[in-house]
Amino acid sequence: MDEIDESAKPKSLKNLRACRVCLLVKDVHQFEDNGCENCINVWNPENVYDFVTPHFSGYAHLLP
């Protein structure tokens, strides 16, 4: 199994956002700092809030 990048996991369950393109869930600060690892070619780092939404239901979490 591949190693999971710890920086991609949400650090908190507060302020979670989902990428509008691929639905990756992280906290808003992670999106501000790193954008979306899955949609790097689509994202515009200057307009992070155009690409994320706080409106989503459920999410999956990979265990190490």
MMTF fields as JSON, N, C-alpha, C and O atoms, coordinates in Angstrom:
{
  "mmtfVersion": "1.0.0",
  "mmtfProducer": "UNKNOWN",
  "numBonds": 255,
  "numAtoms": 256,
  "numGroups": 64,
  "numChains": 1,
  "numModels": 1,
  "chainsPerModel": [1],
  "groupsPerChain": [64],
  "chainIdList": ["A"],
  "bondAtomList": [4, 2, 8, 6, 12, 10, 16, 14, 20, 18, 24, 22, 28, 26, 32, 30, 36, 34, 40, 38, 44, 42, 48, 46, 52, 50, 56, 54, 60, 58, 64, 62, 68, 66, 72, 70, 76, 74, 80, 78, 84, 82, 88, 86, 92, 90, 96, 94, 100, 98, 104, 102, 108, 106, 112, 110, 116, 114, 120, 118, 124, 122, 128, 126, 132, 130, 136, 134, 140, 138, 144, 142, 148, 146, 152, 150, 156, 154, 160, 158, 164, 162, 168, 166, 172, 170, 176, 174, 180, 178, 184, 182, 188, 186, 192, 190, 196, 194, 200, 198, 204, 202, 208, 206, 212, 210, 216, 214, 220, 218, 224, 222, 228, 226, 232, 230, 236, 234, 240, 238, 244, 242, 248, 246, 252, 250],
  "bondOrderList": [1, 1, 1, 1, 1, 1, 1, 1, 1, 1, 1, 1, 1, 1, 1, 1, 1, 1, 1, 1, 1, 1, 1, 1, 1, 1, 1, 1, 1, 1, 1, 1, 1, 1, 1, 1, 1, 1, 1, 1, 1, 1, 1, 1, 1, 1, 1, 1, 1, 1, 1, 1, 1, 1, 1, 1, 1, 1, 1, 1, 1, 1, 1],
  "groupList": [{"groupName": "MET", "atomNameList": ["N", "CA", "C", "O"], "elementList": ["N", "C", "C", "O"], "formalChargeList": [0, 0, 0, 0], "bondAtomList": [1, 0, 2, 1, 3, 2], "bondOrderList": [1, 1, 2], "singleLetterCode": "M", "chemCompType": "L-PEPTIDE LINKING"}, {"groupName": "ASP", "atomNameList": ["N", "CA", "C", "O"], "elementList": ["N", "C", "C", "O"], "formalChargeList": [0, 0, 0, 0], "bondAtomList": [1, 0, 2, 1, 3, 2], "bondOrderList": [1, 1, 2], "singleLetterCode": "D", "chemCompType": "L-PEPTIDE LINKING"}, {"groupName": "GLU", "atomNameList": ["N", "CA", "C", "O"], "elementList": ["N", "C", "C", "O"], "formalChargeList": [0, 0, 0, 0], "bondAtomList": [1, 0, 2, 1, 3, 2], "bondOrderList": [1, 1, 2], "singleLetterCode": "E", "chemCompType": "L-PEPTIDE LINKING"}, {"groupName": "ILE", "atomNameList": ["N", "CA", "C", "O"], "elementList": ["N", "C", "C", "O"], "formalChargeList": [0, 0, 0, 0], "bondAtomList": [1, 0, 2, 1, 3, 2], "bondOrderList": [1, 1, 2], "singleLetterCode": "I", "chemCompType": "L-PEPTIDE LINKING"}, {"groupName": "SER", "atomNameList": ["N", "CA", "C", "O"], "elementList": ["N", "C", "C", "O"], "formalChargeList": [0, 0, 0, 0], "bondAtomList": [1, 0, 2, 1, 3, 2], "bondOrderList": [1, 1, 2], "singleLetterCode": "S", "chemCompType": "L-PEPTIDE LINKING"}, {"groupName": "ALA", "atomNameList": ["N", "CA", "C", "O"], "elementList": ["N", "C", "C", "O"], "formalChargeList": [0, 0, 0, 0], "bondAtomList": [1, 0, 2, 1, 3, 2], "bondOrderList": [1, 1, 2], "singleLetterCode": "A", "chemCompType": "L-PEPTIDE LINKING"}, {"groupName": "LYS", "atomNameList": ["N", "CA", "C", "O"], "elementList": ["N", "C", "C", "O"], "formalChargeList": [0, 0, 0, 0], "bondAtomList": [1, 0, 2, 1, 3, 2], "bondOrderList": [1, 1, 2], "singleLetterCode": "K", "chemCompType": "L-PEPTIDE LINKING"}, {"groupName": "PRO", "atomNameList": ["N", "CA", "C", "O"], "elementList": ["N", "C", "C", "O"], "formalChargeList": [0, 0, 0, 0], "bondAtomList": [1, 0, 2, 1, 3, 2], "bondOrderList": [1, 1, 2], "singleLetterCode": "P", "chemCompType": "L-PEPTIDE LINKING"}, {"groupName": "LEU", "atomNameList": ["N", "CA", "C", "O"], "elementList": ["N", "C", "C", "O"], "formalChargeList": [0, 0, 0, 0], "bondAtomList": [1, 0, 2, 1, 3, 2], "bondOrderList": [1, 1, 2], "singleLetterCode": "L", "chemCompType": "L-PEPTIDE LINKING"}, {"groupName": "ASN", "atomNameList": ["N", "CA", "C", "O"], "elementList": ["N", "C", "C", "O"], "formalChargeList": [0, 0, 0, 0], "bondAtomList": [1, 0, 2, 1, 3, 2], "bondOrderList": [1, 1, 2], "singleLetterCode": "N", "chemCompType": "L-PEPTIDE LINKING"}, {"groupName": "ARG", "atomNameList": ["N", "CA", "C", "O"], "elementList": ["N", "C", "C", "O"], "formalChargeList": [0, 0, 0, 0], "bondAtomList": [1, 0, 2, 1, 3, 2], "bondOrderList": [1, 1, 2], "singleLetterCode": "R", "chemCompType": "L-PEPTIDE LINKING"}, {"groupName": "CYS", "atomNameList": ["N", "CA", "C", "O"], "elementList": ["N", "C", "C", "O"], "formalChargeList": [0, 0, 0, 0], "bondAtomList": [1, 0, 2, 1, 3, 2], "bondOrderList": [1, 1, 2], "singleLetterCode": "C", "chemCompType": "L-PEPTIDE LINKING"}, {"groupName": "VAL", "atomNameList": ["N", "CA", "C", "O"], "elementList": ["N", "C", "C", "O"], "formalChargeList": [0, 0, 0, 0], "bondAtomList": [1, 0, 2, 1, 3, 2], "bondOrderList": [1, 1, 2], "singleLetterCode": "V", "chemCompType": "L-PEPTIDE LINKING"}, {"groupName": "HIS", "atomNameList": ["N", "CA", "C", "O"], "elementList": ["N", "C", "C", "O"], "formalChargeList": [0, 0, 0, 0], "bondAtomList": [1, 0, 2, 1, 3, 2], "bondOrderList": [1, 1, 2], "singleLetterCode": "H", "chemCompType": "L-PEPTIDE LINKING"}, {"groupName": "GLN", "atomNameList": ["N", "CA", "C", "O"], "elementList": ["N", "C", "C", "O"], "formalChargeList": [0, 0, 0, 0], "bondAtomList": [1, 0, 2, 1, 3, 2], "bondOrderList": [1, 1, 2], "singleLetterCode": "Q", "chemCompType": "L-PEPTIDE LINKING"}, {"groupName": "PHE", "atomNameList": ["N", "CA", "C", "O"], "elementList": ["N", "C", "C", "O"], "formalChargeList": [0, 0, 0, 0], "bondAtomList": [1, 0, 2, 1, 3, 2], "bondOrderList": [1, 1, 2], "singleLetterCode": "F", "chemCompType": "L-PEPTIDE LINKING"}, {"groupName": "GLY", "atomNameList": ["N", "CA", "C", "O"], "elementList": ["N", "C", "C", "O"], "formalChargeList": [0, 0, 0, 0], "bondAtomList": [1, 0, 2, 1, 3, 2], "bondOrderList": [1, 1, 2], "singleLetterCode": "G", "chemCompType": "PEPTIDE LINKING"}, {"groupName": "TRP", "atomNameList": ["N", "CA", "C", "O"], "elementList": ["N", "C", "C", "O"], "formalChargeList": [0, 0, 0, 0], "bondAtomList": [1, 0, 2, 1, 3, 2], "bondOrderList": [1, 1, 2], "singleLetterCode": "W", "chemCompType": "L-PEPTIDE LINKING"}, {"groupName": "TYR", "atomNameList": ["N", "CA", "C", "O"], "elementList": ["N", "C", "C", "O"], "formalChargeList": [0, 0, 0, 0], "bondAtomList": [1, 0, 2, 1, 3, 2], "bondOrderList": [1, 1, 2], "singleLetterCode": "Y", "chemCompType": "L-PEPTIDE LINKING"}, {"groupName": "THR", "atomNameList": ["N", "CA", "C", "O"], "elementList": ["N", "C", "C", "O"], "formalChargeList": [0, 0, 0, 0], "bondAtomList": [1, 0, 2, 1, 3, 2], "bondOrderList": [1, 1, 2], "singleLetterCode": "T", "chemCompType": "L-PEPTIDE LINKING"}],
  "groupTypeList": [0, 1, 2, 3, 1, 2, 4, 5, 6, 7, 6, 4, 8, 6, 9, 8, 10, 5, 11, 10, 12, 11, 8, 8, 12, 6, 1, 12, 13, 14, 15, 2, 1, 9, 16, 11, 2, 9, 11, 3, 9, 12, 17, 9, 7, 2, 9, 12, 18, 1, 15, 12, 19, 7, 13, 15, 4, 16, 18, 5, 13, 8, 8, 7],
  "groupIdList": [1, 2, 3, 4, 5, 6, 7, 8, 9, 10, 11, 12, 13, 14, 15, 16, 17, 18, 19, 20, 21, 22, 23, 24, 25, 26, 27, 28, 29, 30, 31, 32, 33, 34, 35, 36, 37, 38, 39, 40, 41, 42, 43, 44, 45, 46, 47, 48, 49, 50, 51, 52, 53, 54, 55, 56, 57, 58, 59, 60, 61, 62, 63, 64],
  "secStructList": [7, 7, 7, 7, 7, 4, 4, 4, 1, 7, 1, 7, 1, 1, 1, 3, 3, 3, 3, 6, 6, 6, 7, 7, 3, 3, 3, 2, 2, 2, 2, 2, 2, 2, 7, 7, 1, 1, 7, 6, 6, 6, 7, 7, 4, 4, 4, 2, 2, 2, 2, 3, 3, 1, 7, 7, 7, 7, 7, 7, 7, 7, 7, 7],
  "xCoordList": [0.841, 0.0, 0.886, 1.923, 0.488, 1.248, 1.155, 0.168, 2.198, 2.204, 1.219, 1.084, 0.54, -0.414, 0.307, 0.97, 0.185, 0.796, 0.044, -1.12, 0.711, 0.082, -0.41, -1.384, 0.237, -0.172, -1.494, -2.113, -1.941, -3.197, -4.396, -5.535, -4.144, -5.244, -5.715, -4.894, -7.024, -7.5, -6.918, -6.905, -6.441, -5.859, -6.926, -6.666, -8.108, -9.2, -10.517, -10.58, -11.537, -12.863, -13.64, -14.794, -13.013, -13.627, -13.155, -12.053, -13.984, -13.648, -13.31, -12.472, -13.945, -13.7, -14.355, -15.43, -13.684, -14.185, -13.945, -13.056, -14.736, -14.57, -14.221, -14.776, -13.311, -12.978, -14.207, -14.811, -14.575, -15.738, -15.491, -16.443, -14.238, -13.91, -13.858, -14.525, -13.064, -12.85, -13.437, -13.437, -13.937, -14.571, -13.593, -14.013, -12.301, -11.328, -11.687, -11.983, -11.662, -12.026, -10.779, -10.045, -10.553, -9.462, -9.958, -11.02, -9.182, -9.613, -9.201, -8.307, -9.866, -9.708, -8.267, -7.811, -7.547, -6.16, -5.26, -4.312, -5.548, -4.767, -4.996, -4.057, -6.248, -6.512, -5.811, -5.269, -5.82, -5.142, -3.644, -3.039, -3.046, -1.601, -1.164, -0.147, -1.937, -1.485, -2.39, -2.012, -3.56, -4.508, -5.02, -5.075, -5.39, -5.896, -4.891, -4.577, -4.397, -3.411, -3.947, -3.187, -5.238, -5.847, -6.101, -6.087, -6.329, -6.756, -5.745, -6.132, -4.49, -3.441, -3.454, -3.122, -3.827, -3.832, -5.053, -5.059, -6.084, -7.327, -7.355, -7.953, -6.715, -6.798, -6.088, -5.059, -6.647, -6.018, -5.785, -6.745, -4.55, -4.28, -4.742, -4.938, -4.919, -5.361, -6.851, -7.31, -7.613, -9.062, -9.492, -10.382, -8.86, -9.137, -10.629, -11.185, -11.273, -12.672, -13.642, -14.798, -13.18, -14.008, -14.019, -14.899, -13.043, -12.878, -13.277, -13.252, -13.648, -14.031, -15.413, -15.892, -16.042, -17.365, -17.476, -16.938, -18.18, -18.428, -19.651, -19.974, -20.321, -21.563, -21.277, -21.176, -21.151, -20.948, -21.494, -21.685, -21.741, -22.241, -21.331, -21.096, -20.832, -19.978, -18.618, -18.417, -17.696, -16.376, -15.714, -16.101, -14.724, -13.999, -12.65, -12.086, -12.146, -10.838, -10.01, -10.458, -8.815, -7.923, -7.142, -6.596, -7.094, -6.316, -4.916, -4.727, -3.912, -2.537, -2.307, -1.198],
  "yCoordList": [-1.175, 0.0, 1.239, 1.256, 2.286, 3.528, 4.27, 4.159, 5.022, 5.858, 7.005, 7.541, 7.374, 8.474, 9.747, 9.786, 10.781, 12.063, 12.709, 13.085, 12.832, 13.382, 14.812, 15.218, 15.582, 16.972, 17.07, 18.134, 15.988, 15.997, 15.696, 15.968, 15.136, 14.834, 16.103, 16.951, 16.251, 17.409, 17.392, 16.358, 18.542, 18.646, 18.843, 18.644, 19.23, 19.501, 19.181, 19.159, 18.94, 18.717, 20.024, 20.024, 21.129, 22.447, 23.057, 22.769, 23.891, 24.619, 23.71, 24.062, 22.549, 21.655, 22.21, 22.809, 21.997, 22.386, 21.232, 20.408, 21.18, 20.17, 20.863, 21.914, 20.28, 20.774, 20.601, 19.528, 21.617, 21.542, 20.635, 20.186, 20.366, 19.557, 18.074, 17.263, 17.708, 16.284, 15.839, 14.647, 16.787, 16.532, 16.127, 15.578, 16.388, 16.17, 17.072, 18.251, 16.53, 17.29, 17.561, 16.642, 18.837, 19.278, 20.512, 21.047, 20.971, 22.216, 23.388, 23.27, 24.503, 25.645, 26.137, 26.602, 26.044, 26.511, 25.635, 26.132, 24.344, 23.457, 23.802, 23.781, 24.121, 24.538, 25.864, 26.048, 26.789, 28.069, 27.873, 28.539, 26.967, 26.75, 25.901, 26.19, 24.841, 23.842, 23.664, 22.966, 24.262, 24.012, 22.583, 21.997, 22.028, 20.653, 19.785, 20.04, 18.768, 17.881, 17.142, 16.813, 16.884, 16.151, 17.031, 16.538, 18.299, 19.198, 20.313, 21.435, 20.027, 21.05, 21.826, 23.011, 21.189, 21.874, 22.76, 23.605, 22.581, 23.34, 24.52, 25.555, 24.36, 25.335, 26.641, 26.665, 27.722, 29.036, 29.427, 29.744, 29.415, 29.66, 31.027, 31.216, 31.975, 33.308, 33.349, 34.275, 32.376, 32.351, 31.033, 30.351, 30.683, 29.403, 29.25, 28.169, 30.293, 30.18, 29.949, 29.588, 30.154, 29.814, 28.312, 27.801, 27.601, 26.18, 25.27, 24.048, 25.846, 25.024, 25.412, 26.519, 24.477, 24.719, 24.079, 22.996, 24.753, 24.145, 23.226, 22.581, 23.171, 22.394, 21.038, 20.924, 20.025, 18.658, 17.739, 18.16, 16.499, 15.554, 14.339, 13.683, 14.067, 12.906, 13.053, 13.876, 12.25, 12.165, 10.884, 10.301, 10.434, 9.199, 9.58, 10.621, 8.738, 8.975, 7.704, 6.618, 7.846, 6.693, 6.517, 7.478, 5.307, 5.014, 4.608, 3.969, 4.982, 4.624, 3.133, 2.671],
  "zCoordList": [0.0, 0.0, 0.0, 0.664, -0.743, -0.807, 0.52, 1.247, 0.812, 2.005, 1.815, 0.715, 2.882, 2.852, 3.252, 4.288, 2.447, 2.746, 3.899, 3.76, 5.03, 6.23, 6.024, 6.658, 5.156, 4.951, 4.201, 4.192, 3.575, 2.84, 3.733, 3.356, 4.915, 5.83, 6.523, 6.87, 6.733, 7.491, 8.901, 9.569, 9.337, 10.666, 11.74, 12.927, 11.323, 12.247, 11.54, 10.311, 12.305, 11.71, 11.583, 11.156, 11.949, 11.8, 10.488, 10.02, 9.904, 8.676, 7.506, 6.676, 7.425, 6.291, 5.038, 5.086, 3.919, 2.611, 1.652, 1.866, 0.606, -0.438, -1.745, -2.065, -2.493, -3.826, -4.716, -4.732, -5.438, -6.323, -7.531, -8.169, -7.846, -9.015, -8.663, -9.304, -7.64, -7.34, -5.998, -5.691, -5.194, -3.899, -2.792, -1.774, -2.977, -1.916, -0.738, -0.931, 0.476, 1.672, 2.504, 2.868, 2.797, 3.67, 4.409, 4.089, 5.411, 6.038, 5.145, 4.308, 5.344, 4.444, 4.398, 3.353, 5.503, 5.525, 4.656, 4.047, 4.596, 3.731, 2.259, 1.464, 1.894, 0.518, 0.221, -0.869, 1.189, 0.981, 0.779, -0.062, 1.542, 1.483, 0.297, -0.335, -0.012, -0.989, -2.194, -3.135, -2.202, -3.273, -3.197, -2.116, -4.324, -4.38, -5.129, -6.291, -4.456, -5.049, -6.274, -7.185, -6.296, -7.405, -8.626, -9.754, -8.418, -9.502, -9.743, -10.071, -9.588, -9.648, -10.964, -10.975, -12.07, -13.37, -13.573, -14.468, -12.757, -12.893, -11.93, -12.222, -10.803, -9.715, -10.016, -10.692, -9.507, -9.526, -8.069, -7.367, -7.597, -6.177, -5.687, -4.486, -6.59, -6.179, -5.873, -5.204, -6.342, -6.128, -5.497, -6.007, -4.394, -3.721, -3.434, -3.633, -2.979, -2.557, -3.717, -3.496, -4.947, -6.111, -6.358, -7.052, -5.793, -6.067, -4.913, -5.059, -3.761, -2.613, -2.127, -2.369, -1.437, -0.88, 0.501, 0.732, 1.424, 2.73, 2.697, 3.694, 1.559, 1.436, 0.797, -0.424, 1.629, 1.168, 2.247, 3.388, 1.894, 2.905, 2.93, 1.915, 4.116, 4.323, 3.682, 2.789, 4.146, 3.55, 3.988, 5.001, 3.245, 3.56, 4.145, 3.809, 5.01, 5.615, 5.477, 5.844, 4.953, 4.815, 6.108, 6.651, 6.586, 7.792, 7.386, 6.352, 8.21, 7.86, 7.905, 7.634]
}
